[in-house]
Amino acid sequence: MGYKTANNTNPLNQVHVYEPFIGPCDPCPPMKLKTYVVPPHLFIPYQPQGLPQYSIHEALRRGTLWPALYSSYQSRYYL
């Protein structure tokens, strides 16, 4: 009840957007939309056989062996 979702069109989208509740007495200027990232492994209930794989060097660079489990998430605090 504290928020309503702004993008329900594609549930497999990793970046979700929502509109938080904005109270009449909030001391700071409101953020109209907020986002959060849902990791891709939550969309795969089990590991199917025969998933495509990255090469060894590409897997080390991306942090996963399977492209289906790769997320391009970049932290806002990463320098």
KAPEUR-V537123 format. One line per field, one symbol per residue. ss: DSSP state (A for helix, B for strand, O for the rest). burial: # if it has 24 or more other C-alpha atoms within 12 Angstrom, else .. Layout:
ss=???
burial=???
This chain:
ss=OOBBBOOOOOOOOOBBBBBBOOOOOOOOOOOOOBBBBOOAAAAOOOOOOOOOBOOAAAAAAAOOOBAAAOOOOOOOOOO
burial=.............#..#................................................#.###.........
